[in-house]
């Protein structure tokens, strides 16, 4: 499964970006999809996720600023990022997963760089 992420770039503090993640088929074939990020020297962390039933979770650090959404007709998930801060600078990865009898299988996009700087 190849997820295609796009939408990163350079933005000034306070600006906005929207990340897109396109799946090769129906997004409902996954139990959930989400966005993770990894800053230099730090571990990858969950930013936001959306479950197949539509429930969403957002990390405390982005609540009120980032919103995850989906468009099933386009087999895509989005991350709208507003009021960006320098600490949001990271490589953002799209993720999708399916539960298995032994745990879960994760699929990843290629990563897209988000840089917040003046």
C-alpha positions in Angstrom: 0.0 0.0 0.0 1.6 3.3 -1.1 0.3 6.4 0.6 1.0 9.7 -1.3 1.6 12.7 1.0 1.9 16.2 -0.3 1.4 19.8 0.8 4.5 20.6 2.9 6.6 23.7 2.5 8.0 26.8 4.1 5.6 29.1 6.0 6.0 32.0 8.4 4.9 31.7 12.0 1.2 32.2 12.2 0.7 30.9 8.7 -1.3 27.9 7.4 -0.7 24.8 5.4 -2.8 21.9 4.3 -1.3 18.4 4.0 -3.0 15.8 1.8 -2.6 12.0 1.9 -4.0 10.0 -1.0 -4.6 6.3 -0.6 -4.6 3.9 -3.5 -8.1 2.7 -2.7 -11.0 3.3 -0.3 -9.9 4.9 3.0 -12.5 2.7 4.7 -10.3 -0.3 4.0 -8.2 0.9 6.9 -9.2 1.0 10.6 -7.7 4.4 10.9 -5.5 7.0 9.2 -3.5 9.8 10.6 -0.5 12.1 10.6 2.8 11.7 12.5 5.7 14.0 12.6 9.4 13.8 13.3 11.6 16.7 14.2 15.4 16.4 14.0 16.7 14.5 17.0 13.3 13.6 18.2 11.1 10.6 18.1 8.2 10.3 15.7 5.0 11.5 17.4 1.3 11.2 16.6 -0.2 14.5 15.5 -3.8 13.5 14.6 -5.8 10.5 13.5 -9.2 9.7 12.3 -10.8 6.3 12.8 -13.0 4.6 10.2 -16.1 5.6 12.1 -15.1 9.2 11.9 -13.9 9.9 15.5 -10.8 12.0 15.5 -7.9 12.5 18.0 -5.5 15.4 18.0 -2.3 15.8 20.1 -2.5 18.3 22.9 0.2 20.4 21.2 -1.9 21.0 18.1 -5.5 21.1 19.5 -7.3 24.1 18.3 -4.8 24.7 15.6 -4.7 21.5 13.4 -7.7 19.6 12.1 -7.7 16.2 10.5 -10.4 15.4 8.0 -11.2 13.1 5.1 -12.9 12.9 1.7 -13.9 9.4 0.9 -14.7 10.3 -2.7 -11.1 11.2 -3.2 -9.7 8.5 -1.0 -7.9 11.2 0.9 -7.1 12.4 4.4 -6.1 16.0 5.1 -4.4 17.9 7.9 -5.3 21.6 8.0 -2.6 23.4 10.0 -3.3 26.9 11.2 -1.4 29.2 13.5 1.8 27.4 12.8 4.7 27.7 15.2 8.4 27.1 14.7 8.1 24.0 16.9 5.8 22.5 14.3 8.8 22.2 12.0 9.2 18.5 11.2 8.8 15.9 8.5 5.1 14.9 8.5 4.2 11.3 7.6 0.8 10.0 6.6 -0.1 6.7 8.2 -2.8 4.1 7.7 -3.3 0.9 9.6 -5.4 -2.2 9.8 -5.9 -4.4 12.8 -4.7 -7.9 12.5 -5.2 -11.0 14.7 -1.7 -10.3 16.2 -1.8 -6.5 16.4 -1.8 -4.1 13.5 -0.1 -3.4 10.2 1.0 0.1 9.5 1.5 1.8 6.1 3.4 5.0 5.6 3.7 7.8 3.1 7.0 9.2 2.0 7.0 12.2 4.4 6.6 15.8 3.6 8.7 18.6 5.1 7.0 21.4 7.0 9.3 24.3 8.0 7.9 27.2 10.0 10.4 30.1 10.0 10.5 33.8 9.5 
